[in-house]
């Protein structure tokens, strides 16, 4: 699923509408505050694009689990030899926790304290069953992806409505260029709020 960026007036364009002799210093400050909140306009502005952990369809489930544990992450994009995204896999998929018959609503790998011992035994069973399985056996194929220019609101809506933790970000050829997660969205929202608050406080002084 590919999304395109919605047309929107730029911060400078909005500022231009307020230009003229009737614009007060406070109004200009508020425009600057709005511009600051628009810094995270697209996925490109907030996505993770440094070292991206991935796996291949032919990798073993055990090797993917080791990668998740070693790097304290909960999911991986699955890519082909050309770095095109062909699937996604999570700790939930890897351990097939749905077969346990009881999974936390947020699908976390680790349960609450009152059920941890039983869950530990169940996870051991799942690990035993995973021997010899490949990522292609458990991954979600043809995952939802977004482009770097995708509107941030659209990406946020997908994460919330689909109840997923992260989205692969791909270029026009479907190659992985980044990841956007709920954490990225929260950081962007906090940064925008701080910028707006700072500008509003400056306008009141």
Buried (B, 14 or more C-beta within 10 A) or exposed (E): EEBEBEEEEEBEEBBEEEEEEEEEEEEBBBBBBBBBBBBBBBBBBBBBBEEBBBBBBEBBBBEBBEBBEEEEBBBBBBBEEEBBBBBBBBBBBBBBBEEBEEBBEEBEBEBEEEEEEEBEEBBEEBBEEBEEBBBBBBBBEEBBBBBBBBBBEBBBEBBEEEEBBBBBBBEEEBBBBBBBBBEBBEEBBEBBEEBBEEBBEEBEE
